[in-house]
Amino acid sequence: MRILITGGAGFVGSSLALLLAKAGGSTVTSFDNLHRRGSELALPRLRAGGVAFVHGDVRNAEDFDNLPAAEVLIECAAEPSVHAGYDRGARYVVNTNLVGTLNCLEYARQHGAAVIFLSTSRVYSISALRALPLRQDGKRLALPAGARGDGWSERGISEDFPTTGARSLYGATKLSSELLVEEYGAAHGLKSIINRCGVLTGPWQMGKVDQGFLVLWVARHLYGGSLGYSGFGAKGYQVRDVLHVADLYDLISRQIRSFDRHSGRTYNVGGGHEISISLAELTEQCAARTGRQIDLTSDTTTRPVDIPFYVTDSTYVKESTGWAPKRPLGIILDEVLKWLTDHRAALEPILG
């Protein structure tokens, strides 16, 4: 099988490319503009893993002319920051995430490729997420046992949770892209699967506060540097679930093998309650593993796009595919710490 991965030198794209190539039976091409700092470190890894690399930009339709035909396109290219577009204008995030998706869909139409589109949990309404009846449970926020509402329950957030209302510019571009994927299916018979992913993590993620917080937290405890809690009382009780990128690969490999069965579906994909953590809990875990305490700053200002809680209810995708995450939080943290230690010389200038 011929597979094309856009954003293929980014954390998710390069990880999927290497795992697909390692599994055998596929020719994998990664396509990336190398915009994000640290993506250049993926190039020797891709080359060693037998993955072809083409430099190009999803915003430029002409750059797709340099790509070989593929049977499956995995769309990972994105400006992933939920804060993107607020300080310097929205053009880059809209062009990358929405126009880029359009160019990917045109490529797929021309070559008859099926599409796996990686969307995000941030398509859901910020006001609806803030309205959840959260309570404090130790050093985290939690939903009450047995409680449920429109698209949520004690298991977390399902695909039926409201998408109406503001969701961030980033979330708006991803939701708009989902609609384009749906329309290409109706108009051109395009086969597609949409995976709304929560927080993805693992080695080789160049973490930032708003896009890879777990890696950033471990890195700052190991290398030194500042960290802080902000919003919602600045106690660090906000909760997110996380998913190892290799667990995402396990799901996508199942979806590729049974594409017709899953085509046209949208799935929430994440670690769920079992692999969730608050910032305060993460601080304790990092301190225990590194032996270093960090003085954290506090800013009680809650920014417009901040949310206090998101845990994925992956019931639908689990029942549909038989998939479930295999890598618990402790294993994820240990892997990230070992990677940061083993590659300190290259990574400390980026993550320190």
C-alpha positions as CSV (number, residue, x, y, z in Angstrom):
1,M,0.0,0.0,0.0
2,R,1.2,3.5,-0.8
3,I,0.6,5.9,2.1
4,L,1.1,9.7,2.1
5,I,1.4,11.6,5.4
6,T,1.0,15.4,5.4
7,G,2.8,17.1,8.3
8,G,5.0,14.1,8.1
9,A,8.0,15.6,9.9
10,G,5.9,16.7,12.8
11,F,5.6,14.7,16.0
12,V,2.5,12.8,15.1
13,G,3.2,12.5,11.3
14,S,6.7,11.3,11.7
15,S,5.8,8.8,14.4
16,L,3.0,7.3,12.3
17,A,5.3,7.2,9.2
18,L,8.0,5.3,11.0
19,L,5.6,2.9,12.6
20,L,3.8,2.2,9.4
21,A,7.1,1.7,7.5
22,K,8.4,-0.6,10.3
23,A,5.3,-2.8,10.1
24,G,6.1,-3.5,6.4
25,G,3.9,-3.9,3.4
26,S,3.6,-0.2,2.7
27,T,5.5,2.5,0.9
28,V,5.4,5.6,3.1
29,T,6.0,9.2,2.0
30,S,6.2,12.2,4.4
31,F,5.3,15.7,3.2
32,D,6.2,18.7,5.4
33,N,7.3,22.3,5.2
34,L,9.6,22.0,8.3
35,H,8.0,25.2,9.8
36,R,8.0,24.0,13.4
37,R,11.3,24.2,15.3
38,G,12.6,20.7,15.9
39,S,10.9,19.1,12.9
40,E,14.3,19.0,11.2
41,L,15.4,16.4,13.7
42,A,12.9,14.0,12.2
43,L,14.6,13.9,8.8
44,P,17.5,11.5,9.7
45,R,15.1,9.3,11.6
46,L,12.7,9.1,8.6
47,R,15.6,8.4,6.3
48,A,16.9,5.6,8.5
49,G,13.4,4.2,8.8
50,G,12.9,3.9,5.1
51,V,10.4,6.7,4.8
52,A,10.7,9.0,1.7
53,F,10.5,12.7,2.5
54,V,9.2,15.5,0.2
55,H,9.6,19.1,1.3
56,G,6.5,21.1,0.6
57,D,3.7,23.1,2.0
58,V,0.0,22.0,2.2
59,R,-1.0,25.7,1.7
60,N,0.5,25.5,-1.9
61,A,-1.6,23.4,-4.3
62,E,1.4,23.3,-6.7
63,D,3.5,21.5,-4.1
64,F,1.2,18.4,-4.4
65,D,2.3,18.0,-8.0
66,N,5.7,16.7,-6.7
67,L,4.0,13.9,-4.7
68,P,3.6,10.3,-5.8
69,A,0.1,8.8,-6.0
70,A,-1.1,7.3,-2.8
71,E,-3.9,4.9,-1.8
72,V,-4.2,6.4,1.7
73,L,-3.6,10.0,2.8
74,I,-3.2,10.6,6.5
75,E,-3.8,14.3,7.1
76,C,-1.6,15.4,10.1
77,A,-0.5,18.8,8.8
78,A,-1.7,21.6,11.2
79,E,-0.9,24.7,13.2
80,P,-1.8,22.9,16.4
81,S,-1.9,25.8,18.9
82,V,-5.2,26.6,20.4
83,H,-3.9,30.2,20.9
84,A,-2.9,30.6,17.2
85,G,-4.3,33.5,15.4
86,Y,-5.1,35.8,18.4
87,D,-2.0,37.9,18.6
88,R,-0.7,38.0,15.0
89,G,-3.8,37.4,13.0
90,A,-5.6,34.3,11.8
91,R,-4.2,33.9,8.3
92,Y,-1.5,31.3,9.0
93,V,-3.8,29.0,11.1
94,V,-6.7,29.3,8.6
95,N,-4.5,28.8,5.5
96,T,-2.6,25.8,7.0
97,N,-5.5,24.0,8.7
98,L,-8.4,24.8,6.3
99,V,-6.9,25.6,2.9
100,G,-4.3,22.9,3.5
101,T,-7.1,20.4,4.1
102,L,-8.8,21.5,0.8
103,N,-5.6,20.9,-1.1
104,C,-5.3,17.5,0.6
105,L,-8.8,16.6,-0.4
106,E,-8.2,17.7,-4.0
107,Y,-5.1,15.4,-4.1
108,A,-7.2,12.5,-2.7
109,R,-9.9,13.1,-5.3
110,Q,-7.4,13.2,-8.2
111,H,-5.7,10.0,-7.1
112,G,-8.7,8.1,-5.6
113,A,-7.0,8.0,-2.2
114,A,-8.9,7.3,1.1
115,V,-8.4,9.9,3.8
116,I,-7.8,9.6,7.5
117,F,-8.2,13.1,8.9
118,L,-6.8,13.9,12.3
119,S,-9.1,16.4,14.0
120,T,-9.2,17.6,17.6
121,S,-11.1,17.6,20.8
122,R,-11.1,21.4,20.5
123,V,-14.0,21.3,18.0
124,Y,-16.3,21.3,21.0
125,S,-17.9,24.4,22.5
126,I,-15.8,26.2,25.1
127,S,-18.8,27.5,26.9
128,A,-20.4,24.0,27.1
129,L,-17.1,22.6,28.5
130,R,-16.9,25.3,31.1
131,A,-20.5,24.6,32.1
132,L,-19.8,21.0,33.1
133,P,-20.7,20.4,36.8
134,L,-17.1,19.9,37.9
135,R,-16.1,19.3,41.5
136,Q,-12.7,19.2,43.1
137,D,-11.3,15.7,43.8
138,G,-7.9,15.9,45.4
139,K,-5.7,17.9,43.1
140,R,-7.9,17.6,40.1
141,L,-11.3,18.5,38.8
142,A,-13.8,15.7,38.1
143,L,-17.3,15.0,36.9
144,P,-19.7,13.6,39.6
145,A,-20.2,9.8,39.5
146,G,-23.3,8.8,37.7
147,A,-23.9,12.3,36.3
148,R,-24.6,12.8,32.6
149,G,-25.8,15.4,30.1
150,D,-25.8,16.2,26.4
151,G,-22.8,14.4,25.1
152,W,-21.0,13.8,28.4
153,S,-21.1,11.4,31.3
154,E,-18.7,10.3,34.0
155,R,-16.8,8.5,31.2
156,G,-16.0,11.9,29.6
157,I,-16.9,13.7,26.4
158,S,-18.5,11.8,23.6
159,E,-19.0,12.6,19.9
160,D,-22.4,14.0,20.7
161,F,-21.1,16.9,22.8
162,P,-22.1,20.4,21.5
163,T,-20.0,21.9,18.7
164,T,-22.1,25.1,18.5
165,G,-20.6,28.2,20.0
166,A,-17.0,29.5,20.0
167,R,-14.3,26.8,20.1
168,S,-11.1,28.8,19.3
169,L,-9.8,29.7,15.8
170,Y,-7.9,26.5,15.8
171,G,-10.9,24.4,16.6
172,A,-13.0,26.3,14.0
173,T,-10.5,25.5,11.3
174,K,-10.6,21.8,12.2
175,L,-14.4,21.6,12.4
176,S,-14.6,23.4,9.1
177,S,-12.2,20.8,7.7
178,E,-14.4,18.0,9.0
179,L,-17.3,19.5,7.0
180,L,-15.2,19.7,3.9
181,V,-14.2,16.0,4.3
182,E,-17.9,15.1,4.7
183,E,-18.8,17.1,1.5
184,Y,-16.1,15.5,-0.5
185,G,-17.5,12.1,0.5
186,A,-21.0,13.1,-0.7
187,A,-19.8,14.8,-3.9
188,H,-17.0,12.6,-5.0
189,G,-17.4,9.3,-3.1
190,L,-14.3,10.0,-1.1
191,K,-13.7,7.4,1.6
192,S,-12.7,9.0,4.9
193,I,-12.4,8.6,8.6
194,I,-12.2,11.4,11.1
195,N,-10.4,10.9,14.4
196,R,-11.0,13.7,17.0
197,C,-7.9,13.3,19.0
198,G,-7.3,14.5,22.6
199,V,-3.7,15.3,23.8
200,L,-1.2,13.1,22.0
201,T,2.2,12.6,23.5
202,G,5.4,10.6,23.5
203,P,9.1,10.8,22.6
204,W,10.1,13.3,19.9
205,Q,7.3,15.8,20.7
206,M,8.6,19.3,20.9
207,G,6.3,20.3,23.6
208,K,4.9,23.7,24.4
209,V,2.3,24.8,27.1
210,D,-0.6,24.6,24.7
211,Q,0.6,21.8,22.4
212,G,2.5,19.1,24.2
213,F,2.3,20.1,27.9
214,L,3.3,16.7,29.2
215,V,6.6,16.7,27.4
216,L,7.3,20.3,28.3
217,W,6.6,19.6,32.0
218,V,9.0,16.7,32.1
219,A,11.7,18.6,30.1
220,R,11.6,21.7,32.4
221,H,11.9,19.5,35.5
222,L,14.9,17.7,33.9
223,Y,16.6,20.7,32.2
224,G,15.5,23.5,34.3
225,G,13.3,26.5,33.4
226,S,10.1,28.1,34.4
227,L,6.6,26.7,34.6
228,G,3.3,28.0,35.9
229,Y,-0.4,27.5,36.5
230,S,-2.8,29.9,34.9
231,G,-6.6,30.2,34.9
232,F,-9.3,28.6,36.9
233,G,-7.8,29.7,40.2
234,A,-4.2,29.0,39.2
235,K,-4.0,25.8,41.2
236,G,-3.2,23.4,38.3
237,Y,-6.4,21.4,38.8
238,Q,-7.3,21.4,35.1
239,V,-7.5,17.9,33.7
240,R,-6.7,16.4,30.3
241,D,-6.4,12.8,29.2
242,V,-3.4,11.8,27.1
243,L,-2.7,9.2,24.5
244,H,0.7,7.7,23.4
245,V,1.2,8.3,19.7
246,A,1.9,4.6,19.3
247,D,-1.6,3.8,20.6
248,L,-2.9,6.1,17.9
249,Y,-0.9,4.2,15.4
250,D,-2.5,0.9,16.7
251,L,-5.9,2.4,16.0
252,I,-5.0,3.8,12.5
253,S,-3.5,0.5,11.4
254,R,-6.8,-1.2,12.3
255,Q,-8.8,1.4,10.4
256,I,-6.6,1.1,7.3
257,R,-7.1,-2.7,7.3
258,S,-11.0,-2.3,7.5
259,F,-11.4,1.1,5.8
260,D,-14.8,0.5,4.2
261,R,-16.2,-0.5,7.5
262,H,-15.3,2.8,9.2
263,S,-15.5,5.2,6.2
264,G,-17.8,8.1,6.9
265,R,-17.5,7.8,10.7
266,T,-16.2,10.3,13.3
267,Y,-14.5,9.0,16.4
268,N,-13.4,10.5,19.7
269,V,-9.9,9.1,20.4
270,G,-8.1,9.5,23.7
271,G,-6.7,7.9,26.8
272,G,-9.8,8.3,28.9
273,H,-10.0,8.5,32.7
274,E,-7.4,5.9,33.1
275,I,-4.7,8.0,31.3
276,S,-5.8,11.5,32.5
277,I,-3.9,13.9,34.8
278,S,-4.0,17.4,36.2
279,L,-1.2,19.9,36.0
280,A,-0.7,19.7,39.8
281,E,-0.6,15.9,39.6
282,L,1.9,16.0,36.7
283,T,4.1,18.4,38.7
284,E,4.3,15.8,41.5
285,Q,5.0,13.0,39.1
286,C,7.8,14.9,37.4
287,A,9.4,16.0,40.7
288,A,9.3,12.3,41.9
289,R,11.0,11.1,38.7
290,T,13.7,13.8,38.4
291,G,14.3,14.7,42.0
292,R,13.8,18.4,41.1
293,Q,11.3,20.8,42.5
294,I,10.3,23.8,40.4
295,D,8.9,27.1,41.8
296,L,5.7,27.6,39.8
297,T,4.3,30.9,38.9
298,S,0.5,31.6,39.3
299,D,-1.7,33.7,37.0
300,T,-5.4,33.6,37.9
301,T,-6.4,35.1,34.5
302,T,-8.4,32.6,32.5
303,R,-7.8,33.2,28.8
304,P,-10.8,33.0,26.4
305,V,-9.8,29.6,24.9
306,D,-8.9,27.9,28.2
307,I,-10.9,24.9,29.4
308,P,-10.9,23.3,32.8
309,F,-11.5,19.7,31.9
310,Y,-11.5,17.4,28.9
311,V,-11.4,13.6,29.2
312,T,-12.3,11.6,26.1
313,D,-15.1,9.1,26.1
314,S,-13.8,6.6,23.4
315,T,-16.6,4.1,23.8
316,Y,-17.7,4.4,20.2
317,V,-14.3,3.8,18.6
318,K,-13.6,1.0,21.1
319,E,-16.8,-0.8,20.3
320,S,-16.4,-0.3,16.5
321,T,-12.8,-1.4,16.2
322,G,-11.9,-3.4,19.3
323,W,-9.1,-0.9,20.0
324,A,-8.0,0.3,23.4
325,P,-4.9,2.2,24.6
326,K,-2.2,-0.1,25.9
327,R,0.3,2.4,27.4
328,P,-0.5,3.7,30.9
329,L,0.6,7.1,32.2
330,G,3.6,5.8,34.1
331,I,5.0,4.1,31.0
332,I,4.5,7.3,29.0
333,L,6.3,9.5,31.5
334,D,9.2,7.0,31.8
335,E,9.6,6.9,28.0
336,V,9.6,10.7,27.7
337,L,12.1,11.1,30.5
338,K,14.5,8.5,29.0
339,W,14.2,10.2,25.6
340,L,14.9,13.6,27.0
341,T,17.9,12.2,28.9
342,D,19.4,10.2,26.0
343,H,19.1,13.1,23.5
344,R,19.8,16.0,25.9
345,A,22.3,17.8,23.7
346,A,19.9,18.1,20.8
347,L,16.8,18.7,22.8
348,E,17.8,21.0,25.6
349,P,18.2,24.1,23.3
350,I,14.6,23.5,22.1
351,L,12.8,22.4,25.3
352,G,14.9,23.8,28.1
